[in-house]
Amino acid sequence: MLHIRRSIYTKTLIRPLLSPKRRLFNTTPGSKNSKEKKLSPKVWLSQYLSDTNKGNKEGDEKPNKEDAFLSSLFTNSEWLQNKIESLDLPSVDDITVKMTEVYPEFASQVTHLKEGYQKMWDFLTMEEFRKLIEEVKNEGTDAELFPEINKDAFVRVGNDLSDEEKAYIKKRKEYQKRSFAKFIHENPDHIHENDIPVIGLASSGGGYRAMIGLSGYLNAIKKTGVMDTVMYFAGISGSCWTMAMYYHPLSRGHTEGLKNHLKSHVNRHWANVSNLVDTLTASPEDAKLLLQGAIRRYHQLNGNVSLVDVFGVLIGSSLLSRVDNDHITDRKKMYLSRQRELIDDGSEPMPIYSVVHHDCMQVNKEGEGEDNKERMDDVYQWFEFTPYDMGCDELGAWIPVWSFGRRFEHGKCQERTPEPSIEVLMGMFGSAFAASLINFYQEMRHFLPSTALQTMDDIIKRYEESMTYFHPISPATFANPFYKLYAPKDALEMSDINTSKNLSLMDAGMDNNIPFYPLLRDEREVDVILVVDLSADIQHAPHFDKAQSYIKRRGIRGWPEGAGWPKEPVEKDEDVYSLDTCNLFVTRSAVDPTEESIEHNHRNLSIVYLPYIKNKSYDPDFDPQKEAFCKTWNFVYTPEQVDQLIELGEYNWNENIDMIRDILRKAWVNKRDLRLKTLKA
């Protein structure tokens, strides 16, 4: 999850880009939407939108076109309408002051960003760009480039795995047999495919720190042979960017290549629009590859572009180009569905990219009081994207991933359009700046000066309910594939998804920064979850508590009791962590399978938790939780800093490889023994 970036984007970045008339909040004391008076979002929207369409009243000037364009990135009236009835917010100026105290250097970055947007605007008004738009529009009907436009798509109702995923599992198990035997030092002839534990790798968000740190773990996981034993690879936010590069032609699953690629691409800020424009103007073909996703989104949104789409273009151009000539790869590889070319033969884990939908209408239906507090976890619904499917376990509804973005009604697509490009999805996967206001504060409060905390806590507490529901920057919005879908799931009938033509999705770290949920689907039968946690404020983050709440609500059995960080640190010394670099949490049945576990079909789940923390054996002075350049809002790293992050991940994994081998061997023995006992029964 990109913790601090959210607060910076919402308050510090928007203000310099937009003129005073277009600020998200008018913070003048006594103003209509100041903290002294509640304001309906509909009223606020009408005032805001009218301001963006009017000239300056004082000089009666016409609106500046580029300001109007930028203003459109920061609002989505359709998404906000009918979500909540009233807002009661603190002064944005007060919050902004505190936030900028945390990261004063960002002011200079905003200046460069404004200059970059001016350069970008100049490019967008060139005749060449108009021609590019027309070319992209025409190519959208080319079945050779986009074979999916020859097919209709239908919603698959229920939670059975797709035929494609089932076929993948079969291939993967065949591939895994010798690899797993080799890793646990066992004769392959003694390994039955059904006894091989289903292993899921779950990696957290955390901006570029997570993206780079994960590549270190991946390199070690690959070299020790464990990657060949993993069935699923789930990620959130910054980890999704690593995954996108890992399965991309840039790397094709080669972690050494990924490491070198990162070194040459994180030395410039993703928001440096000048670099993007240089890439676009240098090669018309690359310009088309990078912008085709945003251009199609522009048409889908009836002439609008969201900030998430712009962010995706910037991230894509920053991470998916080649450093030797800055050219982008084959356009046919720029899509999530094409990643199946790397996994269909079973040679790589299946990637699962996670996002969430914030169902504000459901929050309002719950009412107030303790019952509402118990239901707060229900406001986020998890969606997953794989090379095969897109959908939601709680809804029991799925579509082929190549059909995402199409308009659907009653379970059938109403149009045949090309699949969204990977950079558009990368923007959505890492769109933490679309958080609610309460998320902003919760993620940045640990970095505030202690003298400011009490005052800020008091303010936030008074306005917590309103701030929980309000997103100053709209999430990514796509056509809703589940519009007017009848499904036998109460969640679908209760939520706004069944009645809304559009579906808003955002960074899954808004709910939980570790992607446990897609790996806990009963149909996937995961036995071991390897958790690489690269979050900030790692000892205090509620990831395991939220997982337990979800598991209780979903009736999932077998979650290890006491999993996660101790509620009270063992040591008061801030330099001492209460967990090690590798920790095991298991269900009792995973330690000692019994007849009872067979009879009641209990899940024998083992969680191997690998927090990204200081390792004194590697470097006693380096702690990624505290090092300034590791903060989540930093998007520029030197090659030396990249090496340090990668090497720590590699060291933390390699140091614990014998423990991990022992865990996987025990999981195999348990499954084997249970199978043999069942045969005898």
VMD Tcl script that draws the C-alpha trace (Angstrom):
set ca {
  {0.00 0.00 0.00}
  {1.42 3.41 -0.90}
  {0.94 4.91 2.54}
  {2.20 8.48 2.56}
  {1.73 9.08 -1.13}
  {-2.01 9.27 -0.59}
  {-1.83 12.25 1.75}
  {0.64 14.06 -0.48}
  {-1.39 13.49 -3.62}
  {-4.63 14.57 -2.06}
  {-3.53 17.75 -0.38}
  {-0.10 18.87 -1.50}
  {-0.24 17.89 -5.15}
  {-3.75 18.97 -6.01}
  {-3.47 22.47 -4.56}
  {-0.59 23.75 -6.72}
  {-2.04 22.18 -9.87}
  {-5.51 23.60 -9.54}
  {-6.40 27.26 -9.30}
  {-8.08 28.44 -6.06}
  {-11.44 28.33 -7.75}
  {-10.95 24.64 -8.42}
  {-9.74 23.46 -5.04}
  {-11.51 20.43 -3.72}
  {-12.49 22.32 -0.58}
  {-12.98 26.00 0.08}
  {-11.25 26.41 3.42}
  {-11.98 30.07 4.01}
  {-13.44 30.45 7.54}
  {-17.18 30.62 7.37}
  {-17.38 29.33 3.81}
  {-20.23 27.06 2.85}
  {-18.16 23.93 2.98}
  {-15.83 24.83 5.80}
  {-15.87 22.78 8.95}
  {-18.46 25.04 10.58}
  {-21.21 23.75 8.30}
  {-22.17 20.45 6.72}
  {-22.45 20.28 2.96}
  {-24.20 17.72 0.84}
  {-21.86 16.19 -1.72}
  {-24.40 17.01 -4.41}
  {-24.25 20.69 -3.46}
  {-20.46 20.59 -3.31}
  {-20.27 18.89 -6.68}
  {-22.56 21.41 -8.34}
  {-20.49 24.28 -6.95}
  {-17.23 22.60 -7.89}
  {-18.26 21.65 -11.38}
  {-19.79 25.04 -12.06}
  {-16.57 26.71 -10.95}
  {-14.55 24.61 -13.40}
  {-16.82 25.70 -16.24}
  {-16.90 29.40 -15.42}
  {-14.36 32.11 -15.99}
  {-12.72 34.07 -13.20}
  {-15.46 36.22 -11.74}
  {-13.07 38.99 -10.78}
  {-11.63 39.40 -14.27}
  {-14.45 37.63 -16.10}
  {-11.83 35.57 -17.95}
  {-12.47 32.34 -19.81}
  {-11.21 29.19 -18.08}
  {-7.73 28.03 -18.98}
  {-8.04 24.82 -21.04}
  {-5.16 23.03 -19.37}
  {-6.48 23.93 -15.90}
  {-9.87 22.56 -16.90}
  {-8.22 19.38 -18.15}
  {-6.29 18.94 -14.90}
  {-9.40 19.71 -12.87}
  {-11.22 16.87 -14.58}
  {-8.62 14.42 -13.29}
  {-9.59 15.07 -9.69}
  {-13.33 14.66 -9.68}
  {-15.86 12.08 -10.68}
  {-19.33 13.33 -9.97}
  {-21.04 10.09 -10.94}
  {-18.99 8.07 -8.46}
  {-19.56 10.51 -5.58}
  {-23.27 11.15 -6.05}
  {-25.66 9.24 -3.78}
  {-22.81 7.84 -1.68}
  {-23.40 9.83 1.51}
  {-25.81 12.46 2.66}
  {-23.52 14.95 4.39}
  {-19.91 15.80 5.12}
  {-18.47 17.43 8.21}
  {-14.78 17.91 7.58}
  {-11.89 19.68 9.33}
  {-10.01 22.51 7.69}
  {-7.93 21.15 4.84}
  {-5.40 23.91 5.43}
  {-4.78 22.62 8.96}
  {-4.24 19.07 7.72}
  {-2.13 20.22 4.78}
  {0.28 22.09 7.05}
  {0.88 18.98 9.12}
  {1.32 16.79 6.08}
  {3.82 19.09 4.39}
  {5.85 19.19 7.61}
  {6.38 15.46 7.11}
  {7.83 15.82 3.62}
  {8.91 19.45 2.87}
  {10.96 18.41 -0.17}
  {7.77 17.60 -2.05}
  {7.19 21.30 -2.79}
  {10.09 21.32 -5.26}
  {8.79 18.13 -6.87}
  {5.42 19.80 -7.41}
  {7.15 22.58 -9.32}
  {8.75 20.04 -11.66}
  {5.44 18.25 -11.98}
  {3.67 21.46 -13.05}
  {6.37 22.11 -15.64}
  {6.00 18.55 -16.86}
  {2.24 18.86 -17.23}
  {2.75 22.02 -19.29}
  {5.03 20.02 -21.56}
  {2.50 17.21 -21.66}
  {-0.28 19.66 -22.54}
  {1.80 21.00 -25.44}
  {2.18 17.43 -26.71}
  {-1.54 16.71 -26.40}
  {-2.38 19.71 -28.57}
  {-0.01 18.70 -31.40}
  {-1.44 17.54 -34.71}
  {0.57 14.32 -34.36}
  {-1.35 13.46 -31.21}
  {-4.69 13.98 -32.96}
  {-3.55 11.55 -35.65}
  {-2.47 9.10 -32.98}
  {-5.94 9.18 -31.43}
  {-7.49 8.35 -34.78}
  {-5.05 5.49 -35.34}
  {-5.77 3.97 -31.93}
  {-9.50 4.23 -32.57}
  {-9.19 2.46 -35.93}
  {-6.88 -0.25 -34.57}
  {-9.49 -1.09 -31.94}
  {-11.41 -2.88 -34.70}
  {-8.41 -4.88 -35.94}
  {-8.98 -8.54 -35.00}
  {-5.37 -9.44 -35.77}
  {-4.17 -7.09 -33.06}
  {-7.08 -7.80 -30.72}
  {-8.53 -11.27 -31.42}
  {-10.84 -10.92 -28.41}
  {-13.09 -8.51 -30.34}
  {-14.37 -11.52 -32.30}
  {-15.82 -13.02 -29.12}
  {-18.76 -12.29 -26.86}
  {-18.24 -12.60 -23.12}
  {-20.58 -13.88 -20.42}
  {-20.55 -13.69 -16.64}
  {-19.78 -17.00 -14.97}
  {-21.84 -17.33 -11.79}
  {-20.55 -19.40 -8.87}
  {-17.15 -19.89 -7.28}
  {-15.90 -22.94 -9.13}
  {-12.50 -22.32 -10.66}
  {-12.53 -21.57 -14.38}
  {-11.67 -24.34 -16.82}
  {-8.49 -22.44 -17.70}
  {-7.33 -22.32 -14.09}
  {-8.13 -26.00 -13.59}
  {-6.07 -26.87 -16.67}
  {-3.24 -24.71 -15.35}
  {-3.29 -26.46 -11.94}
  {-3.00 -29.85 -13.63}
  {0.02 -28.71 -15.66}
  {1.60 -26.99 -12.68}
  {1.38 -30.09 -10.48}
  {3.05 -32.17 -13.16}
  {5.82 -29.58 -13.34}
  {6.12 -29.33 -9.56}
  {6.66 -33.00 -8.77}
  {10.41 -33.15 -9.42}
  {10.99 -29.56 -8.27}
  {9.29 -30.16 -4.94}
  {11.06 -33.47 -4.40}
  {14.39 -31.82 -5.11}
  {13.74 -28.98 -2.66}
  {12.70 -31.19 0.28}
  {15.46 -33.73 -0.54}
  {13.06 -36.58 -1.31}
  {12.97 -39.24 -4.02}
  {10.51 -38.07 -6.75}
  {9.10 -41.60 -6.90}
  {7.87 -41.12 -3.33}
  {5.90 -37.99 -4.25}
  {2.23 -38.31 -5.19}
  {0.98 -35.23 -7.03}
  {-2.07 -34.94 -4.75}
  {0.22 -34.77 -1.70}
  {2.22 -31.76 -2.91}
  {1.12 -28.84 -0.72}
  {-0.57 -26.00 -2.57}
  {1.65 -23.01 -1.83}
  {0.62 -19.39 -2.24}
  {3.05 -16.47 -2.21}
  {1.45 -13.28 -0.83}
  {3.31 -9.98 -1.12}
  {2.24 -6.68 0.40}
  {2.09 -3.16 -0.92}
  {4.49 -0.40 0.02}
  {5.36 1.70 -3.03}
  {8.79 1.42 -4.58}
  {10.17 -0.01 -1.33}
  {7.86 -3.01 -1.77}
  {8.48 -3.21 -5.50}
  {12.27 -3.31 -5.10}
  {12.38 -5.32 -1.87}
  {10.13 -8.00 -3.35}
  {12.49 -8.42 -6.29}
  {15.20 -9.36 -3.78}
  {12.99 -12.00 -2.16}
  {11.98 -13.28 -5.61}
  {15.57 -13.68 -6.69}
  {16.34 -15.75 -3.59}
  {13.09 -17.73 -3.87}
  {13.93 -18.53 -7.47}
  {17.54 -19.51 -6.83}
  {16.67 -21.78 -3.89}
  {14.11 -23.63 -6.00}
  {11.04 -22.61 -3.99}
  {9.49 -20.61 -6.83}
  {9.03 -23.86 -8.73}
  {6.92 -25.18 -5.83}
  {4.59 -22.15 -5.63}
  {1.14 -22.43 -7.23}
  {-0.17 -18.87 -6.77}
  {1.54 -15.48 -6.58}
  {-0.74 -12.78 -5.11}
  {0.14 -9.12 -4.78}
  {-1.08 -5.69 -3.80}
  {-0.09 -2.22 -5.00}
  {3.73 -1.92 -5.33}
  {4.07 -5.70 -5.41}
  {1.68 -5.76 -8.38}
  {4.16 -3.58 -10.27}
  {6.90 -6.12 -9.57}
  {4.62 -8.89 -10.75}
  {3.72 -6.98 -13.93}
  {7.43 -6.71 -14.77}
  {8.19 -10.31 -13.73}
  {5.59 -11.72 -16.16}
  {6.36 -9.12 -18.85}
  {8.68 -9.75 -21.83}
  {11.15 -7.45 -20.07}
  {11.89 -10.26 -17.59}
  {9.92 -13.38 -18.58}
  {10.35 -14.76 -15.09}
  {14.09 -14.11 -14.88}
  {14.75 -12.41 -11.55}
  {18.33 -11.36 -12.30}
  {17.07 -9.47 -15.33}
  {14.36 -7.90 -13.21}
  {16.95 -6.68 -10.69}
  {19.04 -5.03 -13.39}
  {15.95 -3.51 -14.98}
  {14.87 -1.90 -11.72}
  {18.30 -0.38 -11.14}
  {18.10 1.49 -14.41}
  {14.47 2.60 -14.06}
  {13.96 3.86 -10.51}
  {16.55 6.64 -10.72}
  {13.94 9.00 -12.14}
  {10.58 9.93 -10.68}
  {7.53 8.35 -12.28}
  {5.87 11.81 -12.16}
  {8.59 13.36 -14.32}
  {6.32 14.05 -17.26}
  {9.23 15.45 -19.25}
  {10.71 11.95 -19.48}
  {7.38 10.63 -20.68}
  {7.05 13.32 -23.34}
  {10.61 12.67 -24.52}
  {9.73 8.97 -24.94}
  {6.50 9.82 -26.76}
  {8.08 12.26 -29.20}
  {11.09 10.03 -29.90}
  {9.02 7.18 -31.32}
  {5.47 7.43 -32.73}
  {5.06 3.67 -32.28}
  {6.04 3.83 -28.61}
  {3.72 6.82 -28.16}
  {0.89 4.69 -29.49}
  {1.78 1.73 -27.24}
  {1.96 3.87 -24.11}
  {-1.09 6.02 -24.75}
  {-3.46 3.54 -26.40}
  {-4.85 2.43 -23.05}
  {-5.50 5.99 -21.87}
  {-6.96 6.97 -25.25}
  {-9.43 4.09 -25.15}
  {-10.29 5.01 -21.58}
  {-10.88 8.57 -22.79}
  {-13.51 7.30 -25.22}
  {-15.01 4.90 -22.68}
  {-15.44 7.75 -20.19}
  {-17.07 9.97 -22.83}
  {-14.22 12.41 -23.19}
  {-12.78 12.28 -19.68}
  {-9.52 10.95 -18.29}
  {-9.10 10.07 -14.63}
  {-6.05 10.71 -12.49}
  {-5.65 6.94 -12.09}
  {-5.40 6.57 -15.88}
  {-2.77 9.31 -16.09}
  {-0.92 7.68 -13.20}
  {-0.99 4.35 -15.05}
  {0.51 5.91 -18.17}
  {3.28 7.52 -16.09}
  {4.05 4.32 -14.17}
  {3.93 2.26 -17.37}
  {6.27 4.57 -19.24}
  {8.62 4.64 -16.26}
  {8.80 0.90 -15.61}
  {8.00 -0.87 -18.89}
  {10.49 0.80 -21.22}
  {13.92 -0.56 -22.06}
  {16.84 1.52 -20.85}
  {19.03 0.89 -23.92}
  {16.69 2.65 -26.31}
  {13.68 3.40 -24.10}
  {11.50 1.47 -26.54}
  {8.43 -0.39 -25.38}
  {8.05 -4.06 -26.26}
  {5.62 -5.74 -28.62}
  {2.13 -4.33 -28.19}
  {0.66 -7.82 -28.05}
  {2.48 -8.36 -24.75}
  {1.05 -5.23 -23.09}
  {-2.04 -7.02 -21.78}
  {-2.74 -9.10 -18.70}
  {-4.35 -11.97 -20.63}
  {-1.09 -12.41 -22.58}
  {0.72 -13.36 -19.37}
  {-0.84 -16.79 -19.75}
  {1.77 -17.47 -22.42}
  {4.29 -17.68 -19.60}
  {2.19 -19.87 -17.28}
  {0.00 -22.14 -19.42}
  {2.69 -24.82 -19.52}
  {2.84 -24.85 -15.70}
  {6.37 -23.46 -15.50}
  {5.51 -20.36 -13.42}
  {3.10 -19.55 -10.55}
  {-0.26 -18.04 -11.51}
  {-0.35 -14.30 -10.73}
  {-3.29 -12.81 -8.80}
  {-3.56 -9.01 -8.76}
  {-5.85 -7.67 -6.02}
  {-8.04 -4.55 -5.88}
  {-11.07 -3.52 -3.82}
  {-14.43 -1.83 -4.32}
  {-15.53 0.57 -1.57}
  {-19.26 0.00 -1.20}
  {-20.30 3.25 0.48}
  {-24.00 2.57 0.03}
  {-23.64 -0.58 2.08}
  {-22.06 1.43 4.91}
  {-25.05 3.75 5.09}
  {-27.50 0.87 5.18}
  {-25.85 -0.52 8.28}
  {-26.80 2.43 10.47}
  {-24.95 3.51 13.60}
  {-23.80 1.95 16.86}
  {-21.86 -1.17 17.76}
  {-23.52 -3.30 15.08}
  {-22.26 -0.89 12.45}
  {-18.76 -1.12 13.90}
  {-18.87 -4.90 13.53}
  {-19.85 -4.56 9.87}
  {-17.20 -2.04 8.83}
  {-15.10 -4.74 7.16}
  {-17.97 -5.37 4.77}
  {-17.51 -2.03 3.03}
  {-14.59 -3.33 0.98}
  {-15.22 -6.09 -1.55}
  {-12.15 -7.81 -2.97}
  {-11.73 -8.34 -6.70}
  {-8.97 -10.31 -8.34}
  {-7.37 -10.17 -11.78}
  {-5.52 -13.16 -13.23}
  {-4.45 -13.96 -16.80}
  {-7.70 -15.95 -16.98}
  {-10.41 -14.21 -14.97}
  {-11.60 -11.06 -13.27}
  {-14.19 -11.26 -10.52}
  {-15.14 -11.37 -6.86}
  {-15.42 -14.36 -4.56}
  {-18.03 -12.66 -2.35}
  {-20.23 -11.96 -5.37}
  {-19.62 -15.34 -6.96}
  {-19.32 -13.66 -10.36}
  {-16.49 -13.79 -12.93}
  {-15.69 -12.74 -16.49}
  {-12.79 -13.55 -18.86}
  {-10.10 -10.97 -18.08}
  {-9.88 -9.97 -21.76}
  {-13.47 -8.72 -21.59}
  {-12.92 -6.38 -18.64}
  {-13.88 -2.82 -19.57}
  {-16.81 -3.82 -21.76}
  {-20.38 -2.83 -20.94}
  {-22.38 -5.79 -19.59}
  {-26.04 -6.22 -18.77}
  {-27.83 -9.28 -17.38}
  {-24.60 -11.27 -17.58}
  {-23.77 -10.65 -21.27}
  {-21.44 -8.11 -22.84}
  {-23.11 -5.41 -24.90}
  {-20.07 -4.54 -27.00}
  {-16.82 -6.00 -28.30}
  {-13.91 -3.80 -27.29}
  {-10.20 -4.52 -26.85}
  {-8.78 -5.52 -23.48}
  {-7.40 -2.65 -21.33}
  {-3.62 -2.39 -21.52}
  {-1.42 -3.41 -18.60}
  {-0.34 0.13 -17.73}
  {-3.97 1.16 -17.18}
  {-4.33 -1.77 -14.79}
  {-1.02 -0.92 -13.09}
  {-2.41 2.52 -12.31}
  {-5.49 0.95 -10.72}
  {-3.49 -1.70 -8.82}
  {-1.36 1.00 -7.15}
  {-3.94 3.78 -6.84}
  {-3.54 4.28 -3.10}
  {-4.07 8.02 -3.52}
  {-7.75 7.23 -4.12}
  {-8.09 6.42 -0.42}
  {-10.70 7.88 1.88}
  {-9.63 10.78 4.05}
  {-9.49 8.60 7.14}
  {-7.05 6.27 5.34}
  {-4.81 9.23 4.59}
  {-4.49 10.14 8.22}
  {-4.21 6.61 9.60}
  {-1.31 5.86 7.27}
  {0.67 9.06 7.94}
  {0.06 9.70 11.65}
  {3.04 7.60 12.78}
  {5.33 10.01 10.94}
  {3.90 13.20 12.45}
  {5.75 15.09 15.20}
  {4.55 13.94 18.61}
  {3.54 17.50 19.51}
  {0.98 17.51 16.69}
  {-0.52 14.08 17.30}
  {-2.90 14.88 20.16}
  {-4.46 17.83 18.37}
  {-4.73 15.96 15.08}
  {-6.14 12.85 16.76}
  {-8.86 14.93 18.43}
  {-9.81 16.54 15.12}
  {-9.86 13.26 13.21}
  {-11.93 11.54 15.91}
  {-14.65 14.18 15.61}
  {-14.89 13.75 11.86}
  {-14.01 10.06 11.54}
  {-17.36 8.84 10.25}
  {-17.59 11.38 7.41}
  {-13.94 11.00 6.47}
  {-14.29 7.21 6.21}
  {-16.74 7.52 3.33}
  {-15.22 10.38 1.36}
  {-12.61 10.02 -1.40}
  {-11.22 13.39 -2.57}
  {-9.76 11.65 -5.63}
  {-12.02 9.23 -7.43}
  {-11.00 5.58 -7.82}
  {-10.59 4.02 -11.25}
  {-14.00 3.60 -12.86}
  {-14.83 0.99 -15.48}
  {-17.99 -0.40 -17.03}
  {-19.55 -2.76 -14.49}
  {-19.59 -6.35 -15.79}
  {-22.08 -7.34 -13.08}
  {-24.71 -4.72 -13.86}
  {-28.22 -6.16 -13.48}
  {-26.79 -9.60 -12.85}
  {-28.94 -12.08 -11.00}
  {-26.78 -14.21 -8.70}
  {-27.50 -16.41 -5.68}
  {-25.25 -14.31 -3.47}
  {-26.72 -12.05 -0.82}
  {-23.72 -9.75 -1.11}
  {-24.58 -8.93 -4.71}
  {-28.18 -8.05 -3.88}
  {-27.14 -5.94 -0.89}
  {-24.43 -3.91 -2.60}
  {-24.61 -1.16 -5.19}
  {-22.81 -3.33 -7.74}
  {-25.96 -4.94 -9.09}
  {-27.58 -1.57 -9.84}
  {-24.65 0.56 -10.97}
  {-23.53 0.79 -14.60}
  {-19.98 1.56 -13.46}
  {-17.61 -0.21 -11.08}
  {-15.06 1.77 -9.06}
  {-11.92 -0.14 -8.07}
  {-8.83 0.89 -6.12}
  {-5.65 -0.27 -4.40}
  {-6.52 -3.27 -2.18}
  {-4.26 -1.88 0.52}
  {-7.19 0.37 1.45}
  {-8.57 -2.64 3.29}
  {-5.64 -4.98 3.98}
  {-2.08 -4.58 2.78}
  {-1.51 -8.36 2.59}
  {-3.46 -10.34 -0.07}
  {-4.61 -13.22 2.12}
  {-8.14 -13.37 0.73}
  {-7.63 -14.69 -2.83}
  {-5.45 -17.45 -1.37}
  {-8.13 -18.47 1.14}
  {-10.75 -19.39 -1.45}
  {-11.86 -22.93 -0.62}
  {-11.64 -23.91 -4.28}
  {-7.89 -23.20 -4.36}
  {-7.15 -25.45 -1.36}
  {-4.01 -23.56 -0.34}
  {-2.02 -25.33 2.38}
  {0.89 -22.92 2.92}
  {1.00 -19.14 2.50}
  {4.43 -17.52 2.23}
  {3.86 -13.90 3.29}
  {6.41 -11.26 2.27}
  {5.36 -8.18 4.24}
  {7.04 -5.01 2.96}
  {4.59 -2.62 4.65}
  {5.52 0.50 6.56}
  {4.95 0.69 10.34}
  {5.00 -3.08 10.21}
  {4.60 -3.87 13.92}
  {1.41 -1.82 14.29}
  {-0.36 -2.51 11.00}
  {-3.67 -4.42 11.50}
  {-3.24 -6.81 8.57}
  {-3.72 -10.02 10.56}
  {-6.60 -8.59 12.61}
  {-8.42 -7.61 9.43}
  {-7.79 -11.04 7.96}
  {-9.30 -12.68 11.04}
  {-12.39 -10.49 10.76}
  {-12.79 -11.44 7.09}
  {-12.29 -15.12 7.85}
  {-14.91 -15.04 10.59}
  {-17.41 -13.33 8.29}
  {-16.74 -15.76 5.43}
  {-16.80 -18.85 7.65}
  {-13.30 -19.95 6.63}
  {-11.87 -22.68 8.86}
  {-8.30 -23.37 9.81}
  {-6.89 -19.87 10.34}
  {-4.02 -20.09 12.88}
  {-4.93 -18.49 16.18}
  {-2.51 -15.83 17.36}
  {-1.09 -15.21 13.89}
  {0.59 -11.83 13.51}
  {2.54 -9.43 15.68}
  {2.14 -9.62 19.47}
  {-0.27 -7.01 20.78}
  {2.36 -5.82 23.24}
  {5.98 -5.60 22.03}
  {8.35 -7.88 23.89}
  {10.93 -5.12 24.15}
  {10.44 -1.41 24.68}
  {13.60 -0.74 22.71}
  {12.51 0.59 19.31}
  {15.43 -1.21 17.67}
  {14.15 -4.63 18.77}
  {11.33 -6.36 16.88}
  {9.04 -8.83 18.63}
  {9.14 -11.18 15.61}
  {12.03 -12.58 13.59}
  {12.71 -12.33 9.88}
  {10.87 -15.65 9.45}
  {7.94 -16.82 11.62}
  {5.59 -19.78 11.46}
  {1.90 -19.74 12.38}
  {0.01 -23.03 12.00}
  {-3.32 -24.58 12.84}
  {-3.16 -27.36 15.40}
  {-4.22 -29.88 12.76}
  {-1.31 -28.79 10.57}
  {1.05 -29.82 13.35}
  {-0.72 -33.06 14.27}
  {-3.43 -34.16 11.81}
  {-6.21 -36.16 13.49}
  {-9.18 -38.21 12.48}
  {-11.32 -35.26 13.57}
  {-9.67 -32.99 10.99}
  {-10.44 -35.55 8.28}
  {-14.04 -35.96 9.34}
  {-14.76 -32.24 9.49}
  {-12.54 -31.33 6.53}
  {-10.60 -28.72 8.47}
  {-8.05 -26.66 6.57}
  {-4.50 -27.47 7.66}
  {-3.07 -24.03 7.01}
  {0.50 -22.91 7.66}
  {1.52 -19.26 7.36}
  {5.19 -18.44 6.92}
  {5.50 -14.75 7.75}
  {8.56 -12.87 6.47}
  {8.52 -9.24 7.64}
  {10.86 -6.87 5.82}
  {12.83 -5.70 8.86}
  {16.40 -5.13 9.92}
  {18.72 -8.11 9.96}
  {21.76 -7.48 12.15}
  {23.64 -10.26 10.43}
  {23.31 -8.43 7.12}
  {23.74 -4.82 8.28}
  {23.07 -3.80 11.90}
  {22.65 -0.16 10.86}
  {20.15 -0.63 8.03}
  {16.43 -0.84 8.84}
  {14.03 -0.38 5.91}
  {11.33 0.57 8.41}
  {13.29 3.64 9.49}
  {15.68 4.57 6.70}
  {14.66 7.89 5.14}
  {15.00 6.76 1.52}
  {12.73 3.76 2.24}
  {9.70 5.89 3.05}
  {6.72 4.99 0.92}
  {6.52 8.39 -0.74}
  {10.03 8.12 -2.17}
  {10.04 7.21 -5.87}
  {13.69 7.83 -6.71}
  {16.42 5.35 -5.73}
  {20.12 5.22 -6.49}
  {21.68 1.95 -7.74}
  {23.36 1.58 -4.32}
  {20.03 1.93 -2.51}
  {18.42 -0.60 -4.87}
  {21.24 -3.04 -4.08}
  {20.71 -2.53 -0.36}
  {16.98 -3.23 -0.52}
  {17.40 -6.25 -2.79}
  {20.25 -7.76 -0.81}
  {18.35 -7.48 2.48}
  {15.41 -9.39 0.95}
  {17.76 -12.05 -0.39}
  {19.57 -12.35 2.93}
  {16.37 -12.60 4.99}
  {15.14 -15.43 2.77}
  {18.39 -17.36 2.45}
  {19.04 -17.21 6.20}
  {15.76 -19.06 6.84}
  {15.79 -21.54 3.96}
  {16.24 -24.61 6.21}
  {13.24 -23.58 8.30}
  {11.15 -23.11 5.14}
  {12.25 -26.49 3.81}
  {11.20 -28.14 7.06}
  {7.79 -26.42 6.93}
  {7.08 -27.55 3.37}
  {8.22 -31.12 4.12}
  {5.85 -31.30 7.11}
  {2.99 -29.96 4.98}
  {3.70 -32.71 2.44}
  {3.85 -35.41 5.13}
  {0.53 -34.20 6.59}
  {-1.23 -34.33 3.23}
  {0.24 -37.73 2.46}
  {-0.80 -39.16 5.81}
  {-4.32 -37.73 5.54}
  {-4.73 -39.22 2.06}
  {-3.55 -42.64 3.22}
  {-5.83 -42.57 6.28}
  {-8.77 -41.62 4.09}
  {-8.06 -44.57 1.79}
  {-8.07 -46.92 4.76}
  {-11.29 -45.49 6.21}
}
mol new
graphics top color blue
foreach p $ca { graphics top sphere $p radius 0.5 }
foreach p [lrange $ca 0 end-1] q [lrange $ca 1 end] { graphics top cylinder $p $q radius 0.2 }
display resetview
